[in-house]
Amino acid sequence: MKVGYVALYVNDPVGSLSFWTDRVGLVLKSFQEAGGFKVNQVGFSK
């Protein structure tokens, strides 16, 4: 199975980003702000 992306809506975006990058080992690929929200794209370093 191949997954293109998964969207997570969280109350603590800083904590969530820290979890995925520090504990899981994903990297921040891009981010943007839209409508007062910050959208982070994380993924494997490949």
N, C-alpha and C positions, 0 to 999 in steps of 0.2 A: 504494500500500500504506500502511496506517495501523497503526502499532505503539502498543499501549496502554502497555506497560512492558517493561523488560528487567531481569532480576536479575543482579547481579554479586557473586560471592563473592570477596573479596580478603583478602590477608594484611596489607596496610597501608591501613586505612581512611582515615587522615588524608591520606596521600599520594594516594590515589585521589580523595578529595573535592577536594583541592587541584588535581589534574589537571583534573577535569571542570569546576570553577568558574573557575579562573584561566586555563587554556589553551584550553579548548573554549568557554567562555562560558555554561555553564549556571548556574542559580541554585539554591540550596538552598531547596526548597519546604517540607519538613517533616522531622522526625527523631523517632525513638522508640527506647527501649531495651527489648529483649526477651530474656530468658534469658541475660543477660550480654553480649549483642551489641547494637551500635548500628546501626540501620537508617536510612539517609539516603535521602530522596527528592529527586532533582534533576530539573530540567526547564528548558525554555525560559521566558523571563520573561513570555511571552504569557499 
